[in-house]
Amino acid sequence: MTKLKDKLKLIYVPFLIIAICFIAAYTLLHWLFFIKAEIPLKEDIVKIWLPFGLLWIPILIWLRPRINLLEFKKYDFSFTYQIIASIAIAIPTIIAQEYLATATGKITKLDNISEIEKTEKTKYYTLQKYYIDKQKIGVQHTTSVSGKYNEDLNMSIYITMPIFENIKDTVNLECTSWLGKKYSEQISNRLSDEEKDNAYKKFVAQSQKDFDTANFTNFSYLEVIGNTKDHDEYINAIKNTKLTKAKDQIVFLPIKKPFEKRTGNKLEWIFGSLGIGMLVWFILLLFPELNKSNSKKPESYEKIKSADLKAMFGFLWDQLIFFYVTSILVIINTLVFITMFFAGISFKAADLLNWGANFRPITTNGQWWRLLTNIFLHADLMHLLANMCVLIFVGIFIEQSLGKIRYLVVYLTTGILASVASIWWHSATVSVGASGAIFGLYGFLLAAILLKNFPISLGKDFVISILTFVGFNLLMGITGDTDNAAHIGGLLSGFVIGLALSGQIKDSFNDQ
């Protein structure tokens, strides 16, 4: 019982304090900066990515050293415990942001739609007199892939309908208020092109049928669509209409349920998800023992905390100093992505082409620089994170063995050759990502291990993991929408370069 009390005091209570304080603090910041001050960030960033990212600050500084007080019998699960703690706090935090956005939204009663320009902007509106014009609609068709290995194909149709005061106003050539309707369907991306085409035609026909029979006047109130990807697509749909485009366009979604029920069960889910997280964290603390030598005296924890923080930041600083080419590559890729995000692009094919994506018809028409620029572009956040994690893992080994200049040359060379393989194989595919260059590094590393330029122990430990990683990703490329040509081109070019530079790296590893 005494041991349990110690764990509750040293680890469980601090977890609860961090959870409650973080949820309250971030919700307050959300209200101040993004609702009241109206800082124009995408809603998914504000409601999901920012809270999940910022949460790691208190976890690493305050909770991590306390988790390290636990003793695990066989394997070190400290990082797993950090992940579970972050999820347990992130879920109620994310739900709280959605609740905040809906609960604080005000509703404005309008007699007609033209009054919206004379009133204070709010999130919700009611209308007394209106006419929804289903003839002068705007339509935007989009497709995208999703899933860890792009195994899903998402088809969407965005429709905007102008809102007028009455039917007589339909002769107007300008409109600022629109009603939005989205149709969407998901199919397997592993289908043949013919099957995809047939599925898309069926989806369009069904959407047209539903639209023709739908009654869009049956709503209780209207909700303004926020700064989301859907909003961007609705604006694109408006641009496809023949109406004169006013400067500020407002797109509404029709809501049928009463305004008083707009928050649903979100408040209950905040406390419910937090309670589940607290229970899971309590159960997890029952299994490991406390490090007796470090848990007897309160001052012992402070020493561990200080040493742990120094070790953590010291490790990060060492990586930046000794493997700074890898660090610089990660920073460049990340900064490019952040710049593209704040530039407001949609990360679709057209935008990626404008930023330097690889595309055979354009690249071979004189824009050969795309062979290089595309390896610093990424299609979405998960694409970036996955590539950067793998780059860090393999980069620290090769940069140490090869030297900084030659390591950078290998990275860029294999990346360019991977791009060449992509346009050689694909006649019209937009390709981006650092994975071709990363596969080149893995090919180089594989050659070094097979030629025993690495220590025997390192070779035995890594050769299976490298082959598994390469084989699994190539297999997913066959079944999904991944650019396998770039992967194979990078892998083979890296392997050949590894063979060519065999003698230059052997001595450096034999000295370790």
Wavefront OBJ file of the C-alpha trace (Angstrom):
o trace
v 0.000 0.000 0.000
v 2.882 2.345 0.799
v 4.394 1.741 -2.647
v 1.074 2.547 -4.312
v 0.763 5.760 -2.294
v 4.249 6.776 -3.422
v 3.364 6.165 -7.064
v 0.134 8.094 -6.688
v 1.953 11.002 -5.052
v 4.955 11.116 -7.365
v 3.364 10.219 -10.727
v -0.446 9.982 -10.694
v -1.240 13.308 -9.010
v 1.206 15.264 -11.241
v -0.460 13.632 -14.278
v -3.871 14.882 -13.108
v -2.523 18.383 -12.455
v -0.880 18.529 -15.900
v -4.057 17.231 -17.582
v -6.460 19.665 -15.908
v -4.148 22.676 -16.202
v -3.321 21.992 -19.848
v -6.949 21.536 -20.892
v -7.944 24.747 -19.106
v -4.928 26.764 -20.290
v -5.134 25.763 -23.954
v -8.908 26.289 -24.039
v -8.378 29.801 -22.655
v -5.668 30.523 -25.267
v -7.955 29.210 -27.993
v -10.703 31.558 -26.894
v -8.389 34.592 -26.590
v -6.318 34.234 -29.754
v -8.411 32.282 -32.242
v -11.999 33.194 -31.308
v -11.749 36.741 -29.924
v -8.614 37.953 -31.757
v -9.549 35.866 -34.854
v -5.992 34.822 -35.757
v -6.510 33.110 -39.151
v -5.185 29.589 -38.597
v -6.827 26.497 -40.046
v -9.303 24.970 -37.607
v -7.675 21.531 -37.683
v -4.396 23.137 -36.621
v -6.048 24.998 -33.737
v -8.267 22.161 -32.564
v -6.004 19.143 -33.129
v -2.361 19.663 -34.074
v -1.482 22.587 -31.790
v -2.864 21.052 -28.582
v -1.299 17.686 -29.350
v 2.074 19.290 -30.129
v 2.160 21.740 -27.215
v 1.144 18.986 -24.823
v 4.585 17.413 -25.147
v 6.187 20.405 -23.447
v 4.761 19.667 -19.950
v 5.049 15.923 -20.548
v 8.765 16.098 -21.369
v 9.591 18.663 -18.690
v 7.465 17.497 -15.743
v 5.980 14.054 -16.364
v 8.829 12.314 -18.194
v 11.351 12.436 -15.308
v 8.661 11.112 -12.964
v 7.895 8.217 -15.302
v 11.606 7.412 -15.242
v 11.209 6.658 -11.526
v 9.413 3.449 -12.552
v 11.286 0.169 -12.888
v 10.249 -2.114 -15.752
v 11.195 -5.781 -15.503
v 12.148 -6.734 -19.059
v 11.782 -3.798 -21.450
v 11.848 -0.055 -20.914
v 8.289 1.152 -21.475
v 8.901 4.733 -20.333
v 8.360 6.213 -23.798
v 5.205 4.102 -24.243
v 3.910 5.539 -20.969
v 4.601 9.053 -22.287
v 2.634 8.289 -25.456
v -0.311 6.937 -23.453
v -0.237 9.982 -21.159
v -0.247 12.343 -24.147
v -3.216 10.540 -25.720
v -5.109 10.497 -22.414
v -4.750 14.293 -22.140
v -5.019 15.143 -25.848
v -8.424 13.501 -26.430
v -10.399 15.572 -23.848
v -8.422 18.675 -24.897
v -9.451 18.243 -28.550
v -13.080 17.604 -27.600
v -12.987 20.710 -25.390
v -11.907 22.871 -28.339
v -14.803 21.658 -30.453
v -17.180 22.301 -27.565
v -15.745 25.789 -27.070
v -16.198 26.706 -30.734
v -19.852 25.657 -30.794
v -20.838 26.763 -27.274
v -19.456 30.299 -27.596
v -20.874 30.863 -31.061
v -23.548 33.576 -31.143
v -26.663 33.535 -33.284
v -27.999 36.546 -35.186
v -31.575 36.846 -36.410
v -31.886 38.303 -39.907
v -35.032 39.326 -41.714
v -33.310 38.844 -45.067
v -29.849 37.897 -46.289
v -28.864 41.453 -47.283
v -28.863 42.479 -43.598
v -25.796 40.336 -42.934
v -23.499 43.096 -44.194
v -24.927 45.538 -41.634
v -24.646 43.319 -38.562
v -21.778 42.015 -36.453
v -20.320 38.780 -37.774
v -21.358 35.719 -35.770
v -21.082 31.968 -36.221
v -24.816 31.265 -36.551
v -27.758 32.987 -38.284
v -31.496 32.592 -38.727
v -33.305 33.842 -41.820
v -36.923 34.892 -42.240
v -37.015 35.637 -45.971
v -34.768 33.820 -48.406
v -34.652 31.975 -51.695
v -32.155 29.192 -52.431
v -31.298 29.201 -56.139
v -30.562 25.662 -57.336
v -29.898 26.796 -60.901
v -26.873 29.089 -60.569
v -24.873 26.635 -58.538
v -21.108 26.268 -58.296
v -19.571 22.792 -58.390
v -16.091 21.619 -57.401
v -14.999 17.998 -57.895
v -12.061 16.733 -55.809
v -10.308 13.443 -55.214
v -7.654 12.624 -52.653
v -5.969 9.595 -51.164
v -5.763 8.737 -47.485
v -4.649 5.979 -45.190
v -1.160 5.128 -44.022
v -0.274 3.724 -47.425
v -2.726 5.682 -49.584
v -5.067 2.691 -49.707
v -8.252 4.814 -49.761
v -9.532 7.068 -52.540
v -11.831 9.868 -51.358
v -14.263 11.368 -53.874
v -16.005 14.629 -53.030
v -18.354 17.065 -54.747
v -18.774 20.546 -53.277
v -21.897 22.468 -54.336
v -22.653 26.107 -53.546
v -26.111 27.640 -54.048
v -26.629 31.437 -54.011
v -28.954 32.759 -51.304
v -31.242 35.619 -52.372
v -34.019 37.466 -50.581
v -36.643 36.299 -53.071
v -36.949 34.691 -56.476
v -36.909 38.066 -58.225
v -33.336 38.638 -57.117
v -32.100 35.715 -59.198
v -31.554 38.147 -62.055
v -28.731 39.703 -60.015
v -25.225 39.000 -61.253
v -23.610 39.236 -57.823
v -23.945 37.219 -54.656
v -22.028 37.135 -51.369
v -23.944 34.484 -49.407
v -24.059 30.821 -50.368
v -25.490 27.577 -49.061
v -23.033 24.685 -49.155
v -23.635 20.995 -49.688
v -20.940 18.292 -49.776
v -21.294 14.808 -51.200
v -18.503 12.339 -50.460
v -17.692 8.673 -50.836
v -14.630 6.522 -50.144
v -13.498 3.560 -52.228
v -10.405 1.387 -52.315
v -7.449 2.958 -54.099
v -6.311 -0.532 -55.048
v -9.054 -0.890 -57.674
v -8.135 -0.756 -61.336
v -8.438 2.539 -63.209
v -11.559 1.242 -64.963
v -13.184 0.244 -61.670
v -12.346 3.630 -60.159
v -13.816 5.417 -63.177
v -17.050 3.403 -62.979
v -17.313 3.988 -59.233
v -16.813 7.731 -59.726
v -19.488 7.939 -62.429
v -21.918 6.073 -60.166
v -21.081 8.440 -57.288
v -21.676 11.532 -59.468
v -24.995 10.169 -60.762
v -26.244 9.360 -57.249
v -25.150 12.775 -55.959
v -27.001 14.486 -58.812
v -30.137 12.494 -58.017
v -29.959 13.382 -54.319
v -29.367 17.039 -55.110
v -32.338 17.255 -57.489
v -34.765 15.852 -54.899
v -33.327 17.581 -51.804
v -35.179 20.386 -50.038
v -32.550 22.868 -48.849
v -35.058 25.234 -47.233
v -35.769 22.877 -44.350
v -33.332 24.162 -41.716
v -33.519 25.725 -38.253
v -30.471 27.966 -38.603
v -27.326 28.469 -40.679
v -23.747 27.878 -39.562
v -20.860 29.787 -41.131
v -18.162 27.410 -42.378
v -14.882 28.221 -40.645
v -11.312 28.269 -41.912
v -11.155 24.661 -43.074
v -10.204 22.714 -46.190
v -13.911 22.346 -46.958
v -14.250 26.125 -46.929
v -11.461 26.417 -49.500
v -13.189 23.929 -51.795
v -16.516 25.739 -51.471
v -14.777 28.966 -52.495
v -13.368 27.132 -55.522
v -16.916 26.034 -56.355
v -18.093 29.659 -56.168
v -15.334 30.635 -58.591
v -16.796 28.162 -61.082
v -20.120 30.037 -61.247
v -21.075 32.725 -63.750
v -21.998 35.198 -61.037
v -19.793 38.232 -60.433
v -17.518 37.426 -57.537
v -17.738 39.847 -54.623
v -14.703 40.277 -52.372
v -15.970 38.506 -49.233
v -17.883 35.282 -49.757
v -19.779 33.617 -46.893
v -20.676 29.938 -47.099
v -23.292 28.476 -44.763
v -24.257 24.963 -43.791
v -27.948 24.298 -43.086
v -28.566 22.879 -39.589
v -31.850 21.107 -38.905
v -31.600 20.427 -35.161
v -32.600 23.147 -32.630
v -29.943 25.743 -31.814
v -30.046 24.776 -28.110
v -28.735 21.303 -28.995
v -25.797 22.477 -31.098
v -23.162 21.198 -28.631
v -24.619 17.692 -28.520
v -22.885 15.524 -25.915
v -19.489 17.196 -26.231
v -19.409 18.441 -22.618
v -20.117 14.949 -21.290
v -17.455 13.519 -23.570
v -14.838 15.938 -22.209
v -15.245 14.623 -18.661
v -15.918 11.070 -19.807
v -12.745 10.826 -21.920
v -10.710 12.459 -19.146
v -12.101 9.961 -16.666
v -11.214 7.045 -18.932
v -7.689 8.427 -19.313
v -7.342 8.778 -15.537
v -8.491 5.177 -15.050
v -6.103 3.819 -17.694
v -3.195 5.771 -16.183
v -4.034 4.447 -12.713
v -4.089 0.845 -13.980
v -0.759 1.316 -15.768
v 0.882 2.484 -12.546
v -0.107 -0.735 -10.754
v 2.352 -2.909 -12.694
v 5.865 -1.381 -12.496
v 7.727 -0.851 -9.249
v 9.251 2.395 -8.052
v 13.004 2.781 -8.112
v 13.578 2.480 -4.356
v 16.822 4.384 -4.323
v 15.196 7.384 -6.001
v 11.751 7.446 -4.411
v 12.554 7.481 -0.683
v 13.451 11.128 -0.380
v 11.768 14.070 -2.090
v 15.114 15.635 -2.976
v 16.052 12.500 -4.937
v 13.359 13.256 -7.471
v 14.604 16.801 -8.003
v 18.087 15.460 -8.742
v 16.694 12.959 -11.215
v 14.552 15.624 -12.826
v 17.510 17.943 -13.261
v 19.797 15.208 -14.573
v 17.097 13.889 -16.869
v 16.477 17.294 -18.428
v 20.181 17.899 -18.893
v 20.554 14.515 -20.545
v 17.588 15.117 -22.828
v 18.629 18.565 -24.014
v 22.276 17.478 -24.101
v 21.367 14.611 -26.409
v 19.422 16.931 -28.725
v 22.322 19.395 -28.787
v 24.803 16.606 -29.538
v 22.708 15.461 -32.476
v 22.546 19.011 -33.821
v 26.335 19.457 -33.506
v 27.598 16.069 -34.666
v 24.889 15.310 -37.220
v 24.085 18.799 -38.363
v 23.639 17.894 -42.064
v 20.794 15.560 -41.104
v 19.439 18.260 -38.798
v 19.656 20.875 -41.557
v 17.851 18.581 -44.028
v 15.057 17.998 -41.514
v 14.803 21.729 -40.792
v 14.698 22.662 -44.496
v 11.961 20.133 -45.252
v 9.960 21.296 -42.252
v 10.362 25.012 -43.045
v 9.299 24.460 -46.653
v 6.171 22.668 -45.455
v 5.382 25.401 -42.901
v 5.898 28.102 -45.535
v 3.555 26.323 -47.930
v 0.975 25.929 -45.181
v 0.976 29.605 -44.198
v 0.901 30.554 -47.876
v -2.573 29.009 -47.863
v -2.051 26.316 -50.490
v -4.253 23.214 -50.543
v -1.375 20.739 -51.157
v -3.160 19.415 -54.218
v -1.387 18.559 -57.472
v -1.745 22.028 -59.001
v -0.272 23.768 -55.957
v 2.545 21.241 -55.625
v 3.458 21.808 -59.270
v 3.694 25.542 -58.643
v 6.146 24.870 -55.818
v 8.405 22.536 -57.800
v 6.896 19.042 -57.896
v 8.282 16.514 -60.374
v 6.033 15.988 -63.420
v 7.334 14.399 -66.589
v 5.634 16.644 -69.197
v 6.971 19.778 -67.459
v 10.307 18.463 -66.167
v 11.404 17.122 -69.554
v 10.322 20.367 -71.193
v 13.287 22.242 -69.755
v 12.434 22.502 -66.043
v 15.025 19.957 -64.910
v 15.442 21.710 -61.582
v 12.255 19.907 -60.492
v 14.335 16.735 -60.136
v 15.902 18.399 -57.086
v 13.160 20.671 -55.698
v 10.538 17.926 -55.427
v 12.562 16.056 -52.777
v 11.984 18.966 -50.365
v 8.178 19.008 -50.854
v 5.566 16.909 -49.065
v 1.891 16.322 -49.757
v 0.639 16.506 -46.157
v 1.752 16.568 -42.532
v 1.859 12.788 -42.064
v 3.922 12.453 -45.245
v 6.440 14.925 -43.812
v 6.568 13.387 -40.315
v 7.018 9.837 -41.621
v 9.866 10.819 -43.927
v 11.659 12.959 -41.353
v 11.542 10.248 -38.681
v 13.071 7.730 -41.065
v 15.645 10.283 -42.257
v 16.810 10.943 -38.692
v 17.102 7.226 -37.988
v 19.267 6.388 -41.006
v 21.034 9.748 -41.299
v 22.907 9.602 -37.997
v 24.641 6.363 -39.051
v 25.633 7.378 -42.562
v 26.667 10.952 -41.727
v 29.025 9.630 -39.074
v 30.604 7.087 -41.420
v 30.767 9.068 -44.632
v 31.474 12.602 -43.492
v 29.234 15.596 -43.860
v 30.041 16.679 -47.443
v 29.951 13.225 -48.997
v 26.833 12.374 -47.007
v 25.053 15.432 -48.426
v 26.247 14.559 -51.944
v 24.910 11.001 -51.574
v 21.562 12.292 -50.316
v 21.094 14.801 -53.129
v 22.429 12.473 -55.833
v 20.190 9.563 -54.900
v 17.252 11.956 -54.561
v 17.812 13.286 -58.093
v 18.278 9.787 -59.521
v 15.080 8.711 -57.769
v 13.294 11.614 -59.481
v 14.756 10.531 -62.832
v 13.429 7.002 -62.253
v 10.007 8.460 -61.439
v 9.627 10.416 -64.693
v 11.125 7.513 -66.659
v 8.471 5.138 -65.313
v 5.450 7.466 -64.988
v 4.202 9.413 -67.993
v 2.102 11.917 -66.025
v 2.390 11.552 -62.243
v 2.966 14.444 -59.847
v 5.712 13.281 -57.479
v 6.970 14.899 -54.252
v 8.750 13.764 -51.125
v 12.127 12.967 -49.630
v 11.478 9.218 -49.671
v 13.496 8.653 -52.867
v 16.598 10.184 -51.271
v 15.886 8.336 -48.008
v 15.655 5.034 -49.878
v 19.002 6.004 -51.397
v 20.472 6.278 -47.901
v 19.038 2.877 -47.005
v 20.528 1.405 -50.167
v 23.898 2.904 -49.202
v 23.593 1.569 -45.651
v 22.626 -1.886 -46.913
v 25.705 -1.993 -49.180
v 27.945 -0.962 -46.274
v 26.538 -3.698 -44.036
v 26.724 -6.433 -46.657
v 30.363 -5.520 -47.362
v 31.016 -5.595 -43.597
v 32.119 -1.982 -43.487
v 30.028 -1.693 -40.340
v 30.842 -3.596 -37.153
v 29.545 -7.192 -37.273
v 27.138 -6.575 -34.389
v 25.670 -3.516 -36.094
v 25.239 -5.389 -39.346
v 23.388 -8.263 -37.698
v 21.118 -5.864 -35.821
v 20.264 -3.666 -38.758
v 20.246 -5.743 -41.929
v 16.959 -7.483 -41.079
v 15.253 -4.209 -40.079
v 16.461 -2.484 -43.263
v 15.293 -5.310 -45.523
v 11.954 -5.414 -43.695
v 11.495 -1.646 -43.995
v 12.430 -1.592 -47.693
v 10.387 -4.676 -48.592
v 7.301 -3.550 -46.691
v 7.298 -0.079 -48.237
v 7.843 -1.434 -51.742
v 4.961 -3.868 -51.222
v 2.706 -1.053 -50.062
v 3.786 0.905 -53.126
v 2.534 -1.885 -55.370
v -0.885 -2.015 -53.699
v -1.269 1.702 -53.008
v -0.578 5.048 -54.667
v 3.075 5.433 -53.628
v 5.747 6.351 -56.178
v 7.576 3.030 -56.159
v 9.666 4.030 -59.173
v 11.321 6.767 -57.100
v 11.808 4.359 -54.182
v 13.465 1.722 -56.342
v 15.546 4.305 -58.204
v 16.799 5.774 -54.929
v 17.448 2.342 -53.389
v 19.472 1.034 -56.357
v 21.460 4.248 -56.832
v 22.272 4.342 -53.108
v 23.360 0.699 -53.186
v 25.672 1.307 -56.180
v 27.189 4.394 -54.532
v 27.669 2.367 -51.354
v 29.625 -0.213 -53.320
v 31.713 2.486 -54.999
v 32.600 4.216 -51.712
v 33.215 0.980 -49.841
v 36.883 1.555 -49.185
v 36.403 5.125 -47.991
v 34.102 4.268 -45.125
v 35.663 1.025 -43.886
v 38.433 2.600 -41.829
v 36.126 5.029 -40.035
v 33.980 2.208 -38.697
v 36.835 -0.095 -37.826
v 38.117 2.632 -35.507
v 34.842 2.738 -33.527
l 1 2 3 4 5 6 7 8 9 10 11 12 13 14 15 16 17 18 19 20 21 22 23 24 25 26 27 28 29 30 31 32 33 34 35 36 37 38 39 40 41 42 43 44 45 46 47 48 49 50 51 52 53 54 55 56 57 58 59 60 61 62 63 64 65 66 67 68 69 70 71 72 73 74 75 76 77 78 79 80 81 82 83 84 85 86 87 88 89 90 91 92 93 94 95 96 97 98 99 100 101 102 103 104 105 106 107 108 109 110 111 112 113 114 115 116 117 118 119 120 121 122 123 124 125 126 127 128 129 130 131 132 133 134 135 136 137 138 139 140 141 142 143 144 145 146 147 148 149 150 151 152 153 154 155 156 157 158 159 160 161 162 163 164 165 166 167 168 169 170 171 172 173 174 175 176 177 178 179 180 181 182 183 184 185 186 187 188 189 190 191 192 193 194 195 196 197 198 199 200 201 202 203 204 205 206 207 208 209 210 211 212 213 214 215 216 217 218 219 220 221 222 223 224 225 226 227 228 229 230 231 232 233 234 235 236 237 238 239 240 241 242 243 244 245 246 247 248 249 250 251 252 253 254 255 256 257 258 259 260 261 262 263 264 265 266 267 268 269 270 271 272 273 274 275 276 277 278 279 280 281 282 283 284 285 286 287 288 289 290 291 292 293 294 295 296 297 298 299 300 301 302 303 304 305 306 307 308 309 310 311 312 313 314 315 316 317 318 319 320 321 322 323 324 325 326 327 328 329 330 331 332 333 334 335 336 337 338 339 340 341 342 343 344 345 346 347 348 349 350 351 352 353 354 355 356 357 358 359 360 361 362 363 364 365 366 367 368 369 370 371 372 373 374 375 376 377 378 379 380 381 382 383 384 385 386 387 388 389 390 391 392 393 394 395 396 397 398 399 400 401 402 403 404 405 406 407 408 409 410 411 412 413 414 415 416 417 418 419 420 421 422 423 424 425 426 427 428 429 430 431 432 433 434 435 436 437 438 439 440 441 442 443 444 445 446 447 448 449 450 451 452 453 454 455 456 457 458 459 460 461 462 463 464 465 466 467 468 469 470 471 472 473 474 475 476 477 478 479 480 481 482 483 484 485 486 487 488 489 490 491 492 493 494 495 496 497 498 499 500 501 502 503 504 505 506 507 508 509 510 511 512
